């Protein structure tokens, strides 16, 4: 059941379907207004505010698509989640529905077990939007100073953190920059402060909070910031640190400052504090993410007991040094030709035929051997190394594909699929680079696919649309990688000329055990079919998963069941062997 009621508008002309939808929503604790036609619904929607609308696609008079367009134009209509109900024979209308602003759909005849899953997904988005709106409204109301301590408050702290993050990114990307611009966020929470208020009241507690703020400011430099976030929680921004050990020194000063008693309401109190620390390495780090990391570290510190200090990710100092070293080695690795590609087959599920390969980058590190991308891709993206690395991956994958195609009969020519990072995807010359590489390799149309994550696409839809159009003009297909894991509206699929969806392995791995994951896979497969997109399931490891995916109508599969990623030379020997047998 939902945590709070959602005001819902249900428009369905079939009484049995309308009553079923209404009963399920009410059982989940929601406030439902139901009617049988769009005209009545429109009159109601102009008087009342709804967060969820469940609309029949075809209604007498005004249809559901037109009603959806009107709802979207209402104040806060853009925050509404719209779900359509339609028959399986009307899937061709879904394109119009998505263009009008639909977020999801349910097929008729309605199955009781399907609706709770779809409603749960809708609730998740609604609560996210409501929380975000409340946060934005709260920030707009706040002043820049805390009324109790006269410290910087959450709003101004966040603004300063954003400026610091942008400054760090700019400086760390300057040519020839050797010393990294470092900063850190510390969250400080007083241990047992509730007992202070219970003994001396809120005014006495406020006296102590002011003293805490003063002592924390004594522990930092003038360029740093102390803020009160509310209650007994404080935040510290250490800007432009000279050494990764600076947060540790500040924590020691805090411990020393708290060794003296605090006085409030005529009484003395000995207090301690738990501290959560998150350290940033500057380049392309999201300020919201570092706040989240510091909060998580604080939670762990409080679990460990009073006066505990926890840094996000164990031994962060060692990791800081290791990361700087990794950045340097990574740049050299790209320049020295230490990167290699492995290739994993993409198989047609119905026949088992290998249709293509995904190119996966590996680092042949001189001291360690083959290193997987999880250890270096994030650093490559943060430092900009992903740009030259990405160019090399495209050129090498297309060159290798050309070599293989020469060894195969005309009817067995594969395609290659290449991952592109969000940073690389925004480059204005991406399509030109791929076209040039295709021409140099002598590759025909349709032989190259590009994979981009849902999150990267949603960062800037206008730029994404232009890039995909250019790639399509070059006969390059664009597929959405890890589909279903990003947080976005399905409506973007109708706005972008996408050719395929890759179902994330997290859903595939549980398809035989979890009804909800099976439903997600079924929904993505149906959506792909209705929008004429290829659907590829990632992470297929068992024959049962293979059979289930095939039964659901999924076209392609990729995973250890069909083959592990293999070096190019192994596949070259395989292809030449087939040529000899032919």
KOLMAR-493526 format. One record per residue (C-alpha): residue number from 1; x negated, y, z; residue in one letter. Coordinates in steps of 0.001 Angstrom, whole numbers, always signed. Each point is the difference from the previous one (the first is absolute). Layout:
<recs>
NUM:X:Y:Z:A
...
</recs>
This chain:
<recs>
1:+0:+0:+0:X
2:-1185:+3509:-811:X
3:-1447:+2205:+2731:X
4:+2398:+2873:-710:X
5:+3201:+302:-2067:X
6:-346:+1042:-3626:X
7:+2845:+1981:-1548:X
8:+895:-2053:-3110:X
9:+2268:+602:-2997:X
10:+1333:-3150:-1713:X
11:+1750:+356:-3383:X
12:+1349:-3281:-1405:X
13:+3279:-562:-1875:X
14:+181:-3746:+767:X
15:+1630:-296:+3471:X
16:-1725:-3263:+949:X
17:-3488:+1302:-885:X
18:+699:+3342:+1702:X
19:+1145:-1659:+3217:X
20:-2984:-2400:-4:X
21:-2525:+2852:-397:X
22:+1796:+2057:+2650:X
23:+79:-2883:+2492:X
24:-3722:-764:-405:X
25:-995:+3650:+404:X
26:+2231:+446:+3060:X
27:-1403:-3189:+1509:X
28:-3446:+1596:-330:X
29:+1260:+2947:+2041:X
30:+562:+2513:-2794:X
31:+2785:+2577:-455:X
32:+1737:-810:-3315:X
33:+2367:+2019:-2198:X
34:+1463:-2197:-2769:X
35:+2134:+872:-3020:X
36:+980:-1495:-3364:X
37:-828:+2752:-2524:X
38:-2739:+2544:-701:X
39:+2268:+3058:+39:X
40:+1074:-640:+3599:X
41:-3610:-776:+963:X
42:-1187:+3282:-1519:X
43:+2563:+2002:+1998:X
44:-1129:-1721:+3208:X
45:-3715:+444:-786:X
46:+435:+3761:-389:X
47:+1429:+226:+3525:X
48:-2144:-2533:+1826:X
49:-3655:-977:-68:X
50:-1084:-3583:-779:X
51:-3404:-1683:+157:X
52:+966:-3155:-1951:X
53:+2334:-424:-2970:X
54:+1063:-3428:-1353:X
55:+1631:+538:-3396:X
56:+1686:-2290:-2491:X
57:-1611:+612:-3372:X
58:+3295:+15:-1885:X
59:+2968:+1735:+1588:X
60:+3340:+1269:-1315:X
61:-344:+3578:-1186:X
62:-3401:+1393:+958:X
63:-2550:-2861:+50:X
64:-2637:-682:+2633:X
65:-2832:+1496:-2075:X
66:+1689:+3409:-246:X
67:+848:-98:+3713:X
68:-3652:-781:+765:X
69:-1125:+3039:-2041:X
70:+2377:+2237:+1930:X
71:-1061:-1402:+3373:X
72:-3640:+666:-817:X
73:+808:+3700:-592:X
74:+1541:+463:+3462:X
75:-2026:+1636:+2802:X
76:-2237:-2804:+1351:X
77:+1231:-2182:-2879:X
78:-3593:-763:-840:X
79:-344:-1632:+3440:X
80:+2949:-2353:-599:X
81:-634:-3672:-827:X
82:+2273:-1153:-2847:X
83:+697:-3697:-623:X
84:+2058:-1256:-2948:X
85:+2224:-3088:-177:X
86:+332:-1498:-3480:X
87:+796:-3204:-1834:X
88:-2773:-2107:-1520:X
89:+1490:+732:-3449:X
90:-565:+3750:+491:X
91:-3733:+68:+611:X
92:-413:+2186:-3079:X
93:+1626:+2830:+1980:X
94:-2698:-105:+2670:X
95:-2281:+2223:-2060:X
96:+2620:+2784:+120:X
97:+458:-592:+3710:X
98:-3730:+288:+703:X
99:-215:+3196:-2048:X
100:+2875:+1414:+2070:X
101:-1967:-639:+3195:X
102:+866:-3542:+1140:X
103:-2345:-1642:+2512:X
104:+1215:-3608:-127:X
105:+2804:-2260:-1260:X
106:+1954:-3140:+969:X
107:+1455:-2455:-2505:X
108:+3577:-1276:+28:X
109:+1383:-2356:+1104:X
110:-1306:+1244:+3330:X
111:-1681:-2641:+2165:X
112:+374:+589:+3753:X
113:-3639:-935:+652:X
114:-1364:+2481:-2592:X
115:+1480:+3213:+1351:X
116:-1689:+112:+3444:X
117:-3428:-243:-1666:X
118:+782:+2848:-2402:X
119:+1546:+2118:+2732:X
120:-3040:-583:+2218:X
121:-2258:+1386:-2756:X
122:+2304:+3005:-401:X
123:+0:+604:+3772:X
124:-3793:-31:+33:X
125:-151:+2778:-2591:X
126:+2771:+2048:+1665:X
127:-1639:-105:+3425:X
128:-3341:+944:-1562:X
129:+1567:+3014:-1725:X
130:+1839:+1024:+3159:X
131:-3160:-241:+2098:X
132:-1956:+2028:-2528:X
133:+2675:+2691:-108:X
134:+142:+213:+3786:X
135:-3783:+330:+112:X
136:-3:+2763:-2605:X
137:+2773:+1895:+1790:X
138:-1825:-353:+3329:X
139:-3228:+1366:-1436:X
140:+1846:+2957:-1504:X
141:+1474:+888:+3415:X
142:-3225:-274:+1951:X
143:-2201:+2998:+671:X
144:-3745:-279:-430:X
145:-772:-109:+3730:X
146:+1093:-2291:+2785:X
147:+2140:+1959:+2469:X
148:-1412:-1767:+3089:X
149:-3752:-107:-641:X
150:-419:+2671:-2697:X
151:-1935:-2580:-1986:X
152:+464:-540:-3707:X
153:+3158:-2053:-556:X
154:+684:-2876:-2365:X
155:+838:+2261:-2953:X
156:-3182:+2042:+29:X
157:-2116:-3053:+811:X
158:+1405:-1782:-3055:X
159:-690:+3009:-2215:X
160:-3596:+193:+1216:X
161:-436:-3723:-532:X
162:+1294:+298:-3566:X
163:-2469:+2814:-681:X
164:-2835:-2044:+1464:X
165:+896:-3031:-2112:X
166:+114:+2073:-3185:X
167:-3283:+1715:+850:X
168:-1651:-3361:+690:X
169:+1244:-1447:-3261:X
170:-1214:+3005:-1974:X
171:-3459:+80:+1579:X
172:-555:-3760:-136:X
173:+719:-7:-3718:X
174:-2497:+2753:-803:X
175:-2858:-1189:-2234:X
176:-3140:-735:+1946:X
177:+1771:-35:+3364:X
178:-2023:-2243:+2322:X
179:+1280:+745:+3516:X
180:+3628:-1009:+436:X
181:+2558:+2438:+1415:X
182:+1376:-1894:+3006:X
183:+2905:+699:+2323:X
184:+1956:-1926:+2634:X
185:+3383:+43:+1735:X
186:+345:-943:+3682:X
187:+3306:-628:+1753:X
188:-132:+462:+3789:X
189:+2740:-1314:+2303:X
190:+60:+520:+3763:X
191:+277:-3151:+2122:X
192:+2981:-71:+2372:X
193:+1007:+3621:-515:X
194:+3662:-822:+602:X
195:-817:-421:+3699:X
196:-1276:+3588:+109:X
197:+3325:+1382:-1202:X
198:+1913:-2206:+2397:X
199:-2008:+1355:+2981:X
200:-389:+3712:-797:X
201:+2629:+594:-2677:X
202:-395:+1280:-3519:X
203:-1431:+3360:+1004:X
204:-2749:-1694:+1983:X
205:-548:-2366:-2896:X
206:-294:+2933:-2392:X
207:-2696:+1523:+2211:X
208:-2031:-3182:-418:X
209:+637:-141:-3774:X
210:-1462:+3492:-304:X
211:-3088:-1100:+1921:X
212:-332:-3090:-2224:X
213:+133:+2197:-3093:X
214:-2686:+2315:+1391:X
215:-2330:-2866:+899:X
216:+436:-1646:-3410:X
217:-913:+3274:-1710:X
218:-3161:+120:+2146:X
219:-989:-3388:-1464:X
220:-92:+1140:-3646:X
221:-1675:+2604:-2201:X
222:+1608:+3224:-1150:X
223:+598:-1416:-3489:X
224:+2025:-2920:+1374:X
225:+3689:-27:+974:X
226:+1959:-1234:+3024:X
227:+3777:-269:-346:X
228:+2846:-1132:+2204:X
229:+2299:-2308:-1909:X
230:+2582:-183:+2764:X
231:+401:-1556:+3422:X
232:-3382:-1130:+1278:X
233:-1466:-639:-3464:X
234:-2784:+2152:-1464:X
235:-1848:-112:-3312:X
236:-3540:+1105:-844:X
237:-1431:+742:-3437:X
238:-3790:-189:-217:X
239:-828:+1895:-3189:X
240:-3208:-268:-2057:X
241:-1723:-2441:+2329:X
242:-3757:-278:-235:X
243:-153:-3621:+1087:X
244:+2369:-2980:+207:X
245:-721:-209:+3740:X
246:+1565:+3431:+692:X
247:+3403:-1473:+1040:X
248:-1746:-2228:+2535:X
249:-1734:+3013:+1571:X
250:+3308:+1894:+189:X
251:+1647:-2991:+1713:X
252:-2784:-7:+2587:X
253:+569:+3704:+653:X
254:+3737:-638:+433:X
255:-742:-2724:+2543:X
256:-2278:+2345:+1929:X
257:+2534:+2854:-163:X
258:+2701:-2266:+1440:X
259:-2222:-1077:+2902:X
260:+1101:+3090:+1951:X
261:+3542:+58:+1422:X
262:+2790:+2025:-1598:X
263:+2217:+2175:+2190:X
264:+3701:+571:-603:X
265:+2981:+706:+2261:X
266:-2302:+403:+2949:X
267:-1431:-3535:-321:X
268:-3188:-1486:-1409:X
269:+135:-2790:-2624:X
270:-2784:-2140:-1396:X
271:+832:-813:-3604:X
272:-1579:-2032:-2759:X
273:+759:-88:-3701:X
274:+55:-2561:-2795:X
275:-1488:+1120:-3320:X
276:+569:-1320:-3508:X
277:-2544:+1046:-2624:X
278:+128:-107:-3808:X
279:-3043:+999:-2024:X
280:+234:+1275:-3570:X
281:-2660:-252:-2635:X
282:+1406:+2981:-1839:X
283:+385:-978:-3625:X
284:+3679:-305:-1032:X
285:+1206:-926:+3485:X
286:+3675:+678:+716:X
287:+409:+2174:+3099:X
288:+3264:-1752:+914:X
289:-1797:-3334:-117:X
290:-2733:+1051:+2431:X
291:+2659:+1259:+2453:X
292:+1714:-3361:-270:X
293:-3287:-1803:+624:X
294:-737:+2117:+3084:X
295:+3481:-763:+1355:X
296:-502:-3716:-496:X
297:-3349:+202:+1759:X
298:+1677:+1824:+2912:X
299:+2618:-2741:+295:X
300:-2781:-2584:+246:X
301:-1820:+2125:+2571:X
302:+3111:+197:+2201:X
303:+385:-3769:-254:X
304:-3549:-430:+1273:X
305:+697:+2073:+3108:X
306:-677:+3448:+1526:X
307:-2941:+2081:-1236:X
308:-505:-2214:-3067:X
309:-1444:+1286:-3263:X
310:+688:-1861:-3255:X
311:-1194:+872:-3463:X
312:+2095:-1040:-2951:X
313:-1642:-3117:-1425:X
314:-2586:-1682:+2143:X
315:-3532:+1344:+218:X
316:+862:+3040:-2043:X
317:-3477:+1483:+437:X
318:-1612:-3004:-1624:X
319:+2613:+90:-2723:X
320:-649:+3693:-557:X
321:-3679:-620:-624:X
322:+777:-3100:-2064:X
323:+2437:+1944:-2153:X
324:-2494:+2741:-818:X
325:-2476:-2689:-996:X
326:+2679:-1796:-2015:X
327:+789:+3178:-1942:X
328:-3630:+353:-1027:X
329:-339:-3687:-982:X
330:+3270:+93:-1896:X
331:-1089:+2902:-2198:X
332:-3212:-1851:-809:X
333:+1900:-3229:-666:X
334:+2070:+1597:-2755:X
335:-3077:+1615:-1546:X
336:-2108:-3197:+249:X
337:+2541:-2366:-1530:X
338:+740:-1978:+3161:X
339:+3756:-34:-634:X
340:+1556:-3037:-1678:X
341:+3495:-977:-1071:X
342:+1818:-3201:+808:X
343:+3139:-970:-1892:X
344:+3162:-1668:+1289:X
345:+2512:-1547:-2401:X
346:+3546:+1330:-405:X
347:+2245:-2908:-951:X
348:+3383:-312:-1691:X
349:+1997:-1813:+2690:X
350:+2316:-1811:-2400:X
351:-2756:-1712:-2006:X
352:-3128:+310:+2126:X
353:-1852:+1698:-2872:X
354:-2663:+2563:+918:X
355:+1093:+3271:-1610:X
356:-2662:+2310:+1367:X
357:-2441:+848:+2776:X
358:-301:+2619:+2724:X
359:-3477:+1503:+280:X
360:-1096:+170:+3657:X
361:-3136:+1861:+1036:X
362:-2632:-1563:+2262:X
363:-3312:+1338:+1312:X
364:-3014:-2274:-516:X
365:-1833:+1461:+2990:X
366:-3709:-968:-116:X
367:-182:-1011:+3681:X
368:+3453:-1521:+461:X
369:+1107:-1342:-3375:X
370:+3563:+487:-1225:X
371:+1939:+2554:+2099:X
372:+3780:+360:-334:X
373:+1684:+3338:-794:X
374:+1555:+356:+3462:X
375:-3433:+953:+1315:X
376:-773:+2813:-2433:X
377:+3001:+1217:-2042:X
378:+1284:+2354:+2723:X
379:-3445:+1576:+331:X
380:-249:+267:-3783:X
381:+3323:+1861:-91:X
382:-906:+2304:+2891:X
383:-3384:+960:-1466:X
384:+985:+266:-3668:X
385:-2147:-2991:-1008:X
386:+3258:-1554:-1201:X
387:-128:+2255:-3097:X
388:-3224:-1362:-1582:X
389:+811:-3463:+1379:X
390:+3453:+109:-1548:X
391:-1396:+1052:-3368:X
392:-2445:-2892:+82:X
393:+2756:-2485:+905:X
394:+2115:+1062:-2977:X
395:-2905:-105:-2461:X
396:-1294:-3348:+1246:X
397:+3412:-1689:+164:X
398:+849:+1053:-3556:X
399:-3407:-1046:-1313:X
400:+396:-3405:+1635:X
401:+3511:-422:-1360:X
402:-1258:+704:-3514:X
403:-2640:-2717:+400:X
404:+2586:-2541:+1154:X
405:+2442:+811:-2756:X
406:-2663:-829:-2579:X
407:-225:-3496:+1529:X
408:+3745:-702:-107:X
409:+2483:-912:-2740:X
410:+2314:+2766:-1191:X
411:+3002:-1292:+1977:X
412:-1801:-162:+3352:X
413:-1324:+3519:+411:X
414:+279:+1213:+3639:X
415:+420:+3451:+1465:X
416:-2004:+1531:+2837:X
417:+1480:+1908:+2927:X
418:-2101:+2653:+1769:X
419:+685:+1704:+3342:X
420:-231:+3786:+7:X
421:-287:+1996:+3238:X
422:+2272:+2928:+752:X
423:-2949:+2367:-315:X
424:-971:-1422:-3382:X
425:+3612:+43:-1221:X
426:+150:+3802:+297:X
427:-2987:+535:-2307:X
428:+1153:+1846:-3136:X
429:-2242:-2108:-2266:X
430:+1046:-3450:+1299:X
431:+2058:-885:-3085:X
432:-2750:+1324:-2280:X
433:-2610:-2136:+1779:X
434:+2079:-3159:-315:X
435:+775:+699:-3655:X
436:-3691:+538:-734:X
437:-926:-3229:+1789:X
438:+2669:-1916:-1920:X
439:-1294:+1345:-3313:X
440:-3599:-873:+871:X
441:+1051:-3515:+1007:X
442:+2241:-409:-3046:X
443:+3026:-902:+2107:X
444:+3535:+85:-1449:X
445:+3116:+1547:+1495:X
446:+1457:-1669:+3084:X
447:-3250:-1625:+1107:X
448:-641:+2364:+2935:X
449:+2160:+467:+3103:X
450:-597:+2563:+2767:X
451:+1091:-620:+3615:X
452:+720:+2885:+2375:X
453:+1499:-191:+3485:X
454:+3474:+1302:+797:X
455:-1438:+2432:+2556:X
456:-2398:+1538:-2530:X
457:+2813:+444:-2523:X
458:+2224:+1787:+2484:X
459:-2679:+2541:+958:X
460:+739:+2149:-3054:X
461:+2790:-1265:-2256:X
462:-480:+2657:-2680:X
463:-3695:-798:-403:X
464:+770:-3714:+86:X
465:+2588:+377:-2765:X
466:-2404:+1877:-2268:X
467:-2797:-2515:+579:X
468:+2232:-3011:-636:X
469:+1382:+1558:-3179:X
470:-3536:+512:-1303:X
471:-889:-3596:+866:X
472:+3164:-1285:-1690:X
473:-907:+1970:-3122:X
474:-3314:-1880:+67:X
475:+2012:-3283:+250:X
476:-1203:-580:+3560:X
477:+2575:-1481:+2388:X
478:+245:+1409:+3529:X
479:+1057:-2335:+2829:X
480:+876:+924:+3592:X
481:-2267:-1963:+2343:X
482:+1096:-1195:+3479:X
483:+3590:+899:-866:X
484:+2337:+38:+2997:X
485:-2575:+1038:+2590:X
486:+23:+3741:-693:X
487:+2603:+2334:+1439:X
488:+1851:+1558:-2891:X
489:+3325:+244:-1786:X
490:+683:-2526:-2754:X
491:+1173:+2904:-2136:X
492:-3596:+715:-1054:X
493:+80:-3144:-2150:X
494:+2457:+1672:-2368:X
495:-2148:+3132:-151:X
496:-3293:-1660:-935:X
497:-686:-2112:-3124:X
498:-1263:-2985:+1992:X
499:-429:-3399:-1671:X
500:-287:-2396:+2935:X
501:+333:-639:+3734:X
502:-2364:-2113:+2106:X
503:+1734:-1485:+3041:X
504:-2255:+364:+3034:X
505:-1483:-3201:+1432:X
506:+1507:+725:+3425:X
507:+3446:-804:-1402:X
508:-1163:-2959:-2090:X
509:-1796:-1657:+2926:X
510:+3267:-240:+1981:X
511:+2407:-667:-2858:X
512:+643:-3586:+1106:X
513:+289:+883:+3710:X
514:+1751:+3369:+186:X
515:+3448:+697:-1446:X
516:-679:+3741:+81:X
517:-3281:-336:-1931:X
518:+1719:-2267:-2533:X
519:+2718:+2630:-402:X
520:-2617:+2711:-566:X
521:-1655:-2112:-2715:X
522:+3378:-722:-1606:X
523:+895:+3681:+31:X
524:-3311:+1078:-1567:X
525:+311:-2692:-2660:X
526:+3570:+1044:-855:X
527:-1001:+3656:-62:X
528:-2908:-736:-2325:X
529:+2241:-1921:-2378:X
530:+2658:+2710:-72:X
531:-2646:+2629:-795:X
532:-1796:-2258:-2539:X
533:-3192:-178:+2036:X
534:-2374:-2926:+410:X
535:-39:-1429:+3548:X
536:-3158:-1622:+1402:X
537:-164:-1693:+3411:X
538:-3324:+331:+1835:X
539:-1444:-2467:+2491:X
540:+1637:-3218:-1276:X
541:-1744:-2769:+1926:X
542:+2391:-2969:+150:X
543:+2134:-1950:-2444:X
544:+3095:+770:+2103:X
545:-603:+3721:-435:X
546:-479:-599:-3723:X
547:+3304:-1860:-266:X
548:+1871:+2601:+2047:X
549:-1330:+2875:-2122:X
550:+885:-1794:-3200:X
551:+3515:-673:+1305:X
552:+409:+3699:+765:X
553:-958:+878:-3567:X
554:-3442:+1475:+679:X
555:-2005:-28:-3230:X
556:-3649:-60:+1069:X
557:-2048:-1221:+2947:X
558:-3492:+630:+1312:X
559:-1744:-1705:+2905:X
560:-2202:-2837:+1170:X
561:+2514:-2583:-1283:X
562:-884:+985:-3559:X
563:-3620:+899:+568:X
564:-2324:+1951:+2255:X
565:-1866:+3053:-1285:X
566:-3009:-1254:-1968:X
567:-3082:+1694:-1477:X
568:+146:+852:-3666:X
569:-2696:-2502:-1003:X
570:+2021:-2932:+1382:X
571:+3013:+1002:-2036:X
572:-2169:+604:-3060:X
573:-1240:-3614:+176:X
574:+3607:-1142:+367:X
575:+1146:+1959:-3057:X
576:-2918:-1193:-2132:X
577:+793:-3562:+1049:X
578:+3557:+405:-1215:X
579:-1275:+1458:-3275:X
580:-2268:-2994:-527:X
581:+2847:-2459:+669:X
582:+2223:+1880:-2428:X
</recs>
